[in-house]
Amino acid sequence: MKTTILTLLSLLLTAALSLQAQEFRGAEIDLFVSNGADRSAYLVLGVREGCTDGLDMAYEEYELPPMPPNEIFDVRVVSTPGQSQLGLGSYRDYRDVKSTTSPFTLNYTIAWQCGVGSTGIEVTWPDPYPARITSMVIDGVDMNGKQSWSSSFPQGQVTVEVRFNYVPLTFSATPASINFNVNNKDPLPYVDVQIVTEGDANAAWTLQYDAPWLYVNPTSGNGAGTIRVSVISSSEPAGNYSTTLELRSPVYGAQLDIPVTMSMTVGINDPPIPGEPYLHRSYPNPFTEQTVLQLQLGSAANRPLSLRIYDALGRQVADLSARVQHTGAVQAVPFHAAELPPGTYTCRLTVDGNVFTTSMLLLK
């Protein structure tokens, strides 16, 4: 019973630390080790920038108690002569990054005992290998194309060679720049941009911009993805506008700027008078989780106002009044509706006794 509790606690600790470890710069591979009966554990082999060859508590490397009697299942990463010093062993073995310009190989050592009811172990890992890991050799055998390795010995040690290619993370975007030509008689334009994370296929990224006439979705992700960049207002004064989509890594120093320009020309229909309050159609519409409301207060910028959302039965589901800026310029107010049921919703802008409405369709 005590062993079962310790095993469960170690698995929970490993899972929690794995989430925290994502904030560190490095590369790692998770190994799931099972005795084929009812015992298993996770081991982590990898590199971290600034890590030593010993036990680094800042990188979740903790020394384990001595190996239990042979009747009890146990698996751990132990010291590798000339490469690491882990004391009695750990569930993790991180080393420092040896090179950011050329591949390098590190050796790790796994020790195990199967315990009662088993005569061997099986080790499995993700396929394909995680980013920046190009190959793995266990006990002299290349594991390329394989997802597991097993041993029929009830106890022993094995050397795991992991080859890293720790190239710096970079971003690329296609197209690399965006130019919109907009008027108030044609549909508002959009462009789909392909984002690629080079050097780490699963690297996280965030995107920021500052332009009330623009809407980008999504603004964060992991690995390669597509973002939609949309113009959401045709009521800006005629002229040229520009902004920058700032693509950044929350962990590494990687960054990419995507310039966006917009040329606004007046169409055959005159836009709303700048001095009059106006509520534009939201974009996107229909939407699934978030849409952006476009409005302008004009000369009534300092007047009492409210911006509220109602469902099809007339019940208020959101009050966005506090998000409205008291300015006469066109502004964007996001509406998050991920927790609301699908259906038709009405946005009602009330300014100085005047009421403006627009409908939105929420899909799930």
N, C-alpha and C positions, 0 to 999 in steps of 0.2 A: 504493500500500500504506500509506504514511504517513497519507494522508488518511482511509483506511478505519479505521485504528487510532484516529485522533483523533476520528472521528465516533462510533465505538463507545464510547470513553471518555467523550465528552460525554453520550451517551445514558444510560450507567450512572450518571454523576454527577448528571444531571438527575433520574433515578428515585430515587436515594438521597436527594437533597435534597428531593424532593417528599414523601417519608415524614417527613423531619424537619420540614418546613414545617407539617405538620399540628398541631404543638405551638404555633404562633403564632396570635394572634388576627387574623383578617382574612377576606378573600374573594378568590378567584382563579378564572381560567378557563385551561385548558390548550389550546393551539393546536398541532395536529400539521401540520407543513409538509412537503410532499413535492414533488420535482421531476418526479414521474411516471415516473422511471426507477429508479435504485437508491440515491437519496440522500434523507434526511429528517432532521428534527430537531423537538424540542419547544420551544415558547416558552410562558412564563407571564406573564400580565398580571393585576394585581390591586392590592389595598390591604392594608396591614398597620398595625396600631395602633402609632404611634410611629416609623414609617418616614419617611425624608427623600425628597426628590426626586432625590437623587443615588444613588451606588452604596453600598449598605449591606451589608457583608460578613456582618453578623449575620443578615441576611435572605436569604443566599445569592445576592446580586447581585455577580457578579464580572465585571470588564472583560475582554473577549475580545481576542485579537491583532488586528492590522490585517486588513482584508478580503484574502483571497488573490487570485491572478490570476483573471480572468473565467472561465477554463476549469474552475475548481473550484467546486462547490456551496457556498453559504454563506447562512445566514439568521440574523438577529439582531434584537433590539429596540434601536433607536437613540434618541438624544435627541429629545425633542419640544420645539420652541422655546417658552419661557415656562412649561413644565410639568415637564421632567425634564432632567437632565444625566447621561448614561451613558458619557461618554468615547467609546471606540471601539465601544461596544455591549455587550449582555449577553443571556443567554438568559432573563433575568427582569427585569421592570420593576414594582416595587412603589412605591406612593405612600401617603401617610398618609391615614387615614379623614377625609374632609372634614366629614361630618355623621352623627350617629346619630339624628337626628330627621326628616330629609327626604332625598329622593333627590338624587343628584349624579352628574355625568358627567365622565369623565376621558378624555383623548385619548392614545393610544399610537402609536408609529411603528415599522413593521416594514420592514426593508430586506432585499433578497434578490438573489442571482444564481444562475441555474439550473445553470450548469456545462455541460460537454460532454455531448451526447446528449439535451438537453432544451430546450424552448422556452417553458416556463412553469412555474408552481407551482400547487398546490392546498392550501388551508388548511381543515382540518376541526376540529370541536369537539364537546363532549358535548351531547346533547339529552335532557332539557331543560337550560337553563343551570344552573350550580351555584347554591347558595343565595346570596342577597343580590345576585345579578346579574339584572337585569330585562330588559335589551336590549343589543344590540350592532349597531353600524353600521360597515360597512367600505366605504371609498371612497365615502361618501355614500349607500350602499344599506342599508336596514334588513334585517338577517339573521333577523328573526322568521319562524319556520317553516322556516328553512333550516338545513343542517348543514355547508355548505361554501361556500367562495368561491375563485375561480380567476382567474389572470391569464395572458395569453398573451405577456407581455413577458419576455424572458430575464433582465432585471434591472430593479430599480426600488425604489420605496418606496410604502407605503400607510398611511393613517391609520385607526386602529381606535378608535372611540368606544365606551366601555363605560359603561353606566349602572348604578349601584349603589343599593340601598336597604338601608342598613346599620342595620336596626333591632336593638335589643338582643335577645339570646337569652332566651327564657322557656320554662318548662315548664308543662304542664297535665296533669291526670289525671282520668279518669272511671272510677269514682266518685272524688270528692275526699277521701272519708273512708270507713273500713271498720268495720263492727261485726259481730262474730261472737257467736252464742249457741251454746254447746257443752255437751254432756253426754256421758256415757260409754256411752250406749245407741244413739245415732244415728251415722251416718257422719260423719267429720270434714269440716267445711265448707271451701270455698275460694271465692275471688272473682277474676275476671279483671279487671285494671285496664288501661285504655288510656292509654298515655303518648304525648304529642304534644310535639315540639320546635318552638316557634314562633319564627320569625326565622332559623332555619337548619334546613332539612329533614333534614340529615345530621349534625347535632350529636351528639357523643358524650355519654354520660351513665353514671353509676354510681349504685348504690343500696346503702345500708347500713342495718342495723337491729340491735337488741339485744333479742332475745326468744327463749329456748330453745323456746317452744311454737309458733313461727312458722317457716315456710319460704317463701322467695320465689325464683322462677326465671323469667327470668334476672335477674342483678343488675348487668348492664351491657349497653349496646347503642349503636346509632347511629340517630338519627332516630326516627320514630314506631314504636311496638311495643306488644306486650301482655305484661304480667307476670302470673304466677299467684301469688296470695298464699294460702297454705294453713295451716290449723291442723294441727299434726302430733302433738299430745298431748292426751289427754282425762284424764290422771291428775293434773293440777294440783289443789290444794285448791280447794274451792268459793269463789268470789269474783269480783271484777272485776280485769281486767288491762288494761294499755295499753302501747303502744310507738309509735314513729314511724318511718315509712319515709323516709329522708333521700335525696332525689333530688338529685344534684349534677352540675355540668359540670366535667370535669377541666381545662378550658381557660379558660372564662369564669366570671364570678361568679354565673351563674344557679343557682338552687336552689329546691326545692319540698319541703315537708314534708307527708306523707300520714299523718294520725293513724289508728291502728288500736286498737280496743278489743275485749276479749273478756269475755263474761260466762260463767263456768263454773258449771254446776249439776250435782249428782250425780244420775245416772240410777238405774234400778232395780237395776243390778248394781253392787256396791261396787267401787271401784278397788283396785288392789293396796295392800297395807299399806305405808305410807310407810317403815317400818323395814326392809322386805325388799328385797334387790336384785331388779331386774326389767329385762328387755330387751323393749322395745316393738317393734311392727312398723315397719319402715322406711317412709319416705314421700319421694317417690312410689315406688310399687311396683305394676307394673313401672316401670322407668326406663331412660333412654337414655345418660346420661353421669354423672349424680350423683344420689345419694339421701342421705337423712339418717337416721341411726340414733338412736333415742330410748332412753335408759336411765337408771336411777337406782340408786345404790349403797346408799342408806339408811344404816343403822347400820354397814354394812360399808365405809364410804367410805375408811377407812385400811387396809383389808386388801389383801393381794397380789391383783392382777387381771391379766387379759389380754383384749384385744378383737381377734379375728383373723377374716379372711375366707377361706373355702375354696371351691374350685370343685367341680363335680359329681363329680370323681374324688378328692376329699379332699385336694387339694394346696393348701397355703397360698399365697394370692395377695396378701395385704396384712396388715400388722400395724398396727392403729390404737391400740394400747395407750397410746402416749405422748400421744395426743390426749384421753384420758379424764381429767377433772378429779376429784380426790379430794374429792368433795362428796356430801352425801346428797340434794341436790335433783335434779330431773329435768334432764337435759342432752342436748344435741344434738351428734352427732359426724358430720360429713359424710364420705361415702365417694365418692371420685372413681374412676370406672371407664371413662373414655373410651378407654383403651388396652387394655382387656380384651376378649376375644371375647364374643359374646352367649351367654347360657345362664343356668342356675340357680346361684346362689351362696348359701352359708350363712354367717351371722354367728354367731360363738360367743363369748359373754361368760363368762369364768371368774372367779369371785369367791370367794376363801377355800375353794376346793375344790368349789364349786357351779357347775354349767354351765347356761347359758341360751342357746337358739338361736332364730334366725328366718331364714326363707328370703327371697331376693330374686331377681327375674327381670330380667336385663339384656337389653334389646332394642337392635338396631342398625338 
